[in-house]
Amino acid sequence: MIAKVTADRDISQKSILRRYMDLPKLLDLLHTRSLYFRRADGFSDRFEGALFPSLRKSLDEAFVQKLASDGADYFYRRAREGNYVSCWTIGATDNMALWQLYGGLKTSIAVTSTVDCLFECALFWNRSTHFHKVRYVDHRRVRNYVIGNYTDVLQYKSDAYKYEKELRVIVPQQEDGWEKNPIEVRLALPSVDTLVRGVIVAPEADSNFLEAVRELCKRYDLKAPVKRSRLSTYPK
């Protein structure tokens, strides 16, 4: 397979991204100097990789007519178990729902980056990588779509998750034996500084937590600044 990096046309290379996480996940990033990816079926969203009813019908009809070697259930399983995903939030502003979801308002962290930075990391991996801006939909009502690869269904999520404003980095692992793919992989970074442009601590984090995060980043020689969320102070 020839490694290539592709992206949706409406993704700006300069877009600022955030990845919300708890302290152990920041430590994992710094210590392993790698980016964590989870297999698509490992997320809590039960609609992850779900097929639209019309797509499921067309796949099964093609299989019955012997126009395809497999049906919808196989496509669904392979799309979920044969792809790894790293999730990022588009935009530089605070997302209160994500602060609360990833560790709470006192002990969560957001790592900031840009699409450009992630592209540089993807080129370093020398693996096929796809950047998708998530489309939030009601799966039961979608009629117009283009699905050609196992990664394509992963650019759609239930509209219940609109608040995430997600950009997904998808790394396929579709070679023979994909059925035995591990639930997670870590891909080495050129350097953590290549990826991380800043570290933001949660809006209600106290001074001790802020200093602990700063000391941790200093210990691992991270050059990016560590700051409080803008929501931690009143506007002036």
C-alpha positions in Angstrom: 0.0 0.0 0.0 1.3 3.5 -0.9 1.1 5.8 2.1 -0.8 9.0 1.5 -2.3 11.8 3.6 -5.7 13.2 2.4 -8.1 15.8 3.8 -11.6 17.1 3.2 -11.5 20.2 1.0 -13.2 22.4 3.6 -10.5 21.8 6.2 -8.2 24.8 6.6 -4.6 24.0 7.2 -4.4 26.8 9.7 -7.3 25.7 11.8 -6.6 25.6 15.5 -7.4 22.4 17.2 -8.0 21.2 20.8 -7.8 17.8 22.3 -9.4 17.6 25.7 -8.0 15.1 28.2 -7.3 14.2 31.8 -3.9 14.4 33.4 -2.9 10.7 32.9 -3.5 11.1 29.1 -1.3 14.2 29.0 1.4 12.2 30.9 1.0 9.3 28.4 1.5 11.8 25.5 4.6 13.3 27.0 6.1 10.0 28.2 5.5 7.9 25.1 6.1 10.8 22.7 3.3 9.4 20.6 -0.3 10.1 19.6 -2.9 7.7 20.9 -5.4 6.2 18.4 -8.4 4.1 19.4 -10.0 1.5 17.1 -13.3 2.9 15.8 -15.4 0.2 17.6 -13.8 1.2 21.0 -15.8 4.4 21.4 -18.9 4.7 23.5 -21.1 6.1 20.7 -23.2 3.1 19.6 -23.7 4.8 16.2 -20.0 4.9 15.5 -19.5 3.7 11.9 -23.3 3.1 11.5 -24.5 2.5 8.0 -27.4 4.6 6.6 -30.5 2.3 5.9 -30.3 3.0 2.2 -26.5 2.1 2.2 -27.1 -1.0 4.1 -29.9 -2.0 1.6 -27.7 -1.3 -1.4 -24.8 -3.3 0.0 -26.9 -6.3 0.8 -28.6 -6.2 -2.6 -25.2 -6.1 -4.4 -24.1 -9.1 -2.3 -27.3 -11.1 -3.2 -26.8 -10.3 -6.9 -23.2 -11.4 -6.6 -22.0 -7.9 -7.6 -20.1 -7.7 -4.3 -18.2 -10.2 -2.3 -19.6 -9.2 1.1 -22.7 -7.6 2.5 -23.5 -4.7 4.9 -22.6 -6.5 8.1 -19.1 -7.2 6.9 -18.6 -3.6 5.7 -19.8 -2.3 9.0 -17.5 -4.5 11.0 -14.5 -3.8 8.8 -15.1 0.0 8.9 -15.1 -0.2 12.7 -12.3 -2.7 13.4 -10.0 -1.8 10.6 -9.6 1.9 11.3 -8.0 3.9 14.1 -9.2 7.3 15.1 -7.8 10.4 16.9 -10.4 13.0 17.8 -9.8 16.8 17.9 -12.1 19.7 18.4 -12.0 22.5 15.8 -11.6 26.0 17.2 -9.6 28.0 19.8 -12.5 28.8 22.1 -13.4 26.9 25.3 -16.0 24.1 25.0 -17.7 23.8 28.4 -19.3 20.5 27.6 -16.0 18.9 26.7 -14.3 20.4 29.8 -16.8 18.6 31.9 -16.7 15.4 29.9 -12.9 15.0 30.0 -12.0 15.1 33.7 -14.2 17.9 35.0 -13.8 21.7 35.4 -11.0 21.4 38.0 -8.7 18.7 36.7 -9.0 18.5 32.9 -6.6 19.7 30.3 -6.7 20.8 26.6 -3.7 20.4 24.3 -3.8 22.8 21.4 -2.4 22.2 18.0 -3.2 23.0 14.3 -4.1 21.0 11.2 -0.7 21.9 9.8 1.0 20.3 12.9 -1.0 17.2 12.6 -0.2 17.0 8.9 3.5 17.1 9.7 3.1 14.3 12.1 1.1 12.2 9.6 3.8 12.6 7.0 6.3 11.4 9.6 4.3 8.2 10.2 4.5 7.2 6.5 1.1 5.6 6.7 -2.2 6.3 4.9 -4.0 8.9 6.9 -7.3 10.7 6.4 -8.4 14.0 7.8 -12.2 14.3 8.0 -14.4 17.1 9.3 -17.2 15.3 11.0 -20.7 15.7 9.5 -23.4 15.4 12.1 -26.5 13.7 10.8 -29.7 11.8 11.6 -28.6 8.4 10.1 -32.2 7.5 9.3 -32.7 10.5 7.1 -29.5 10.7 5.1 -30.1 10.1 1.4 -27.1 11.8 -0.4 -23.6 10.5 0.4 -20.5 9.1 -1.2 -19.1 5.9 0.4 -16.2 4.3 -1.4 -13.8 3.3 1.3 -14.1 1.8 4.8 -13.0 5.1 6.3 -15.9 7.1 4.7 -18.6 6.1 7.1 -16.5 7.4 10.0 -16.9 11.0 8.9 -20.5 10.9 10.0 -21.7 11.0 13.5 -25.1 11.4 15.2 -26.3 15.0 15.4 -26.5 14.4 19.2 -22.7 15.1 19.2 -22.7 18.4 17.4 -21.2 20.1 20.4 -17.9 18.3 19.7 -17.1 20.2 16.5 -14.9 17.3 15.7 -12.0 16.8 13.2 -11.0 13.2 12.9 -7.6 11.8 12.0 -8.2 8.3 10.7 -5.4 5.7 10.1 -6.6 2.5 8.4 -5.2 -0.9 9.2 -6.9 -3.0 6.6 -4.2 -5.5 5.6 -4.8 -9.2 6.0 -5.4 -10.0 9.6 -7.4 -6.8 10.3 -9.8 -8.9 12.4 -7.1 -9.2 15.0 -6.2 -5.5 15.2 -5.5 -4.4 18.8 -8.0 -2.0 20.4 -5.4 0.9 20.4 -2.2 2.0 18.8 0.3 4.8 19.4 2.1 6.5 16.6 5.5 8.1 17.4 5.8 11.8 16.9 8.7 13.6 15.3 8.8 15.4 18.7 6.0 16.4 21.1 6.8 20.0 20.3 5.9 19.3 16.6 2.3 18.5 17.7 1.7 20.6 20.8 1.4 24.3 20.5 0.0 25.0 24.0 -1.5 23.4 27.1 -4.7 24.9 28.7 -5.8 23.9 32.2 -9.5 23.7 33.2 -11.5 26.8 34.1 -11.8 25.9 37.8 -8.3 24.4 38.2 -6.5 25.7 41.3 -3.0 27.1 41.5 -1.5 23.8 42.7 -2.9 22.0 39.7 -1.6 24.6 37.3 1.9 24.5 38.8 1.8 20.6 38.7 1.0 20.7 35.0 3.7 23.2 34.4 6.3 21.1 36.3 5.2 18.0 34.4 5.7 19.7 31.0 9.0 21.2 32.1 10.2 17.7 33.2 9.6 16.4 29.7 11.1 19.5 28.0 7.9 20.6 26.4 8.4 24.2 25.1 4.7 25.0 24.6 3.3 27.4 27.2 0.9 26.2 29.9 -1.9 28.6 30.7 -5.3 28.8 32.4 -8.5 28.7 30.5 -9.9 32.1 29.6 -13.0 31.1 31.5 -11.1 31.2 34.7 -11.1 35.0 34.9 -13.7 37.7 34.4 -13.6 39.6 31.1 -12.0 43.1 31.4 
